[in-house]
């Protein structure tokens, strides 16, 4: 509500010496097929945690989020590597959020939940990314050790004009709040959408309205120059939501 920055999401990019700047869709499938996705993910988590430590040393207490793939959720050693990375960086575990999708969990739900429970026990936060676009049931959602729901941008971007998407977002927020989960709206690209989603009681917002993706060093410069702008309070005050 005060407009302050609470965290950042780590996005992997590859500046290839021959092919140039590559987005994840250009190389993640190859990494998964070759089995290199596990090493790549550990590298990304290690770098993200390192930079989160750098931000803290610079006076910014933030969290950092990293996406996990379906293959990552089958890696029984992942929790131990994450624990060691956090220990080496001397970073509190709750400063790291690992994002999963409904689809990635559904590939092997029992094994995925077991891995996520280990990560939760370490103190790492677990977030459901792109919520509403997968195929999990509410019964399954109840069994996943979550701290946060991220509402997919396909619902958020048109929330001011599309009554159906507005209803989906509103219902999702009430579900999340009823389960004691934090909420993040993805795809915020203008002030009107930000005000609307804040009015619905969403805890956090993410999108190009705040900044385009930046290299870590430039993000630190952006933080130093960022001026918080408070958003209006919720339009509805008839319901007390847990935070």
C-alpha positions in Angstrom: 0.0 0.0 0.0 2.8 2.5 0.6 4.2 1.9 -2.9 7.5 0.5 -1.6 9.6 -2.2 -3.4 9.3 -5.6 -1.7 11.2 -7.8 -4.1 12.3 -8.8 -7.6 12.0 -11.8 -9.8 15.1 -13.3 -11.3 14.8 -13.8 -15.1 17.4 -15.9 -16.9 18.8 -14.6 -20.2 21.7 -15.8 -22.4 24.0 -13.5 -24.3 25.3 -16.1 -26.7 28.6 -15.3 -28.5 27.2 -16.3 -31.9 23.4 -16.2 -31.6 23.1 -12.9 -29.6 20.6 -12.2 -26.9 18.4 -15.3 -26.2 15.2 -15.4 -24.2 14.3 -18.5 -22.1 12.0 -19.9 -24.8 15.1 -20.1 -27.0 17.2 -22.3 -24.8 15.3 -23.7 -21.8 13.7 -26.5 -23.8 17.2 -27.6 -25.0 18.4 -27.4 -21.4 15.5 -29.6 -20.2 16.0 -32.2 -23.0 19.8 -32.4 -22.4 19.4 -32.7 -18.6 21.3 -29.4 -18.0 18.3 -27.7 -16.6 19.2 -28.9 -13.1 22.6 -27.3 -13.2 21.2 -24.2 -14.8 18.6 -23.8 -12.1 21.2 -24.1 -9.3 23.3 -21.5 -11.1 20.3 -19.1 -11.3 19.3 -19.6 -7.7 22.9 -19.1 -6.6 23.2 -15.8 -8.5 19.8 -14.6 -7.4 20.6 -15.2 -3.7 24.0 -13.6 -4.2 22.4 -10.4 -5.6 19.7 -10.4 -2.9 22.6 -10.4 -0.4 24.2 -7.5 -2.3 20.9 -5.5 -2.1 20.7 -6.1 1.6 24.3 -4.9 2.1 23.3 -1.8 0.2 20.4 -1.2 2.6 17.5 -2.7 0.7 15.6 -5.5 2.5 14.0 -7.4 -0.4 13.1 -10.9 -1.4 14.0 -12.5 -4.7 11.9 -15.0 -6.7 13.1 -17.8 -9.0 11.0 -20.0 -11.2 11.2 -23.8 -10.9 10.4 -26.2 -13.8 8.7 -29.6 -13.6 12.1 -31.2 -13.8 13.3 -29.2 -10.8 10.4 -30.6 -8.8 11.8 -34.1 -9.4 15.3 -33.2 -8.1 15.4 -34.7 -4.6 18.7 -32.9 -3.9 17.3 -29.4 -4.7 16.4 -28.6 -1.1 19.9 -29.4 0.1 21.5 -27.3 -2.6 19.2 -24.4 -1.8 20.0 -24.7 1.9 23.7 -24.6 1.2 23.4 -21.6 -1.2 21.5 -19.7 1.5 24.0 -20.6 4.1 27.0 -19.5 2.0 25.3 -16.2 1.3 24.3 -15.7 4.9 20.8 -14.9 3.7 17.6 -15.6 5.6 15.6 -18.4 3.9 12.4 -16.4 3.8 14.1 -13.9 1.5 14.0 -16.5 -1.3 10.7 -17.4 -3.0 10.6 -20.3 -5.4 7.8 -20.1 -8.0 6.0 -23.2 -9.4 3.1 -23.6 -11.8 0.1 -25.8 -11.5 1.2 -27.7 -14.6 4.7 -28.4 -13.3 3.3 -29.8 -10.0 0.7 -32.0 -11.8 3.4 -34.0 -13.7 4.1 -35.9 -10.4 2.1 -34.3 -7.7 3.2 -36.6 -4.8 6.9 -36.2 -5.5 6.5 -32.4 -6.2 4.7 -31.8 -2.9 7.4 -33.8 -1.0 10.1 -31.6 -2.5 8.1 -28.4 -1.8 7.5 -29.5 1.8 11.3 -29.9 2.3 11.9 -26.4 0.9 9.2 -25.0 3.1 10.8 -26.7 6.1 14.0 -24.9 5.3 12.1 -21.6 5.5 11.9 -20.8 1.7 8.7 -19.3 0.5 6.7 -21.2 -2.2 4.6 -19.3 -4.7 2.1 -20.5 -7.3 2.9 -18.7 -10.5 0.4 -18.0 -13.3 -2.5 -19.1 -11.1 -5.7 -19.8 -13.0 -4.1 -21.1 -16.2 -3.3 -24.6 -15.0 -5.4 -27.7 -14.2 -5.1 -28.2 -10.5 -8.3 -28.7 -8.4 -9.0 -26.8 -5.3 -8.6 -30.1 -3.3 -5.1 -30.4 -4.7 -4.3 -26.7 -4.1 -5.1 -27.2 -0.4 -2.4 -29.9 -0.1 0.4 -27.8 -1.7 2.6 -26.0 0.8 2.1 -22.4 -0.5 2.7 -19.0 0.9 1.6 -17.0 -2.2 -0.5 -16.9 -5.3 0.5 -15.0 -8.4 -2.5 -14.0 -10.6 -1.7 -14.5 -14.2 -1.3 -11.4 -16.3 -3.9 -12.7 -18.9 -6.6 -11.9 -16.2 -5.0 -8.8 -14.8 -4.1 -6.7 -18.0 -7.8 -6.2 -19.0 -9.3 -6.1 -15.5 -10.5 -2.5 -16.0 -12.5 -3.3 -19.1 -13.4 -7.0 -18.8 -16.0 -7.8 -16.2 -15.4 -11.5 -16.4 -11.7 -11.2 -15.7 -12.4 -8.7 -12.9 -14.7 -11.4 -11.4 -12.0 -14.0 -11.8 -9.4 -11.8 -10.1 -11.8 -10.8 -7.3 -12.7 -14.5 -6.6 -9.1 -15.6 -6.7 -8.1 -12.9 -4.2 -10.9 -13.9 -1.8 -9.8 -17.6 -2.1 -6.1 -16.7 -1.4 -7.0 -14.4 1.5 -9.3 -17.1 2.9 -6.4 -19.5 2.8 -4.0 -17.1 4.4 -1.9 -16.6 1.3 -0.2 -13.5 0.0 -1.1 -12.3 -3.5 0.7 -10.8 -6.4 -0.9 -9.4 -9.6 1.3 -9.9 -12.7 1.2 -7.8 -15.8 0.6 -4.3 -14.3 1.3 -1.9 -17.2 -0.5 1.3 -16.2 -1.6 3.2 -13.1 -5.3 2.5 -13.7 -4.7 -1.2 -13.5 -2.6 -0.8 -10.4 -5.3 1.3 -8.7 -7.9 -1.2 -9.6 -6.0 -4.3 -8.4 -5.1 -2.4 -5.2 -8.8 -1.7 -4.7 -9.5 -5.4 -4.9 -7.1 -6.0 -1.9 -4.1 -7.4 -3.7 -1.0 -7.4 -1.6 1.7 -6.9 -4.3 1.9 -5.9 -8.0 4.5 -6.7 -10.6 4.9 -5.4 -14.2 6.4 -3.0 -16.7 4.6 -0.1 -15.1 7.3 -0.2 -12.4 10.3 -1.2 -14.6 11.4 -3.3 -17.5 13.7 -6.2 -16.6 17.1 -5.0 -15.7 20.6 -6.5 -15.1 21.3 -6.8 -11.4 23.7 -3.9 -11.2 21.2 -1.6 -13.0 18.4 -2.8 -10.7 20.5 -1.6 -7.7 20.7 1.9 -9.4 17.0 1.8 -10.1 16.3 1.1 -6.4 18.4 4.0 -5.3 16.4 6.4 -7.5 12.9 4.9 -7.0 10.4 7.1 -5.3 7.5 5.2 -3.7 4.0 6.3 -4.7 1.2 5.1 -2.3 -1.8 3.5 -3.8 -5.4 4.1 -2.6 -6.8 1.8 0.1 -9.2 -1.0 -0.7 -12.6 0.1 -2.1 -14.4 -2.6 0.0 -14.0 -2.4 3.7 -16.8 -4.9 4.6 -14.4 -7.9 4.7 -11.3 -8.4 6.9 -8.7 -10.3 5.0 -5.7 -12.1 6.6 -2.3 -11.0 5.3 
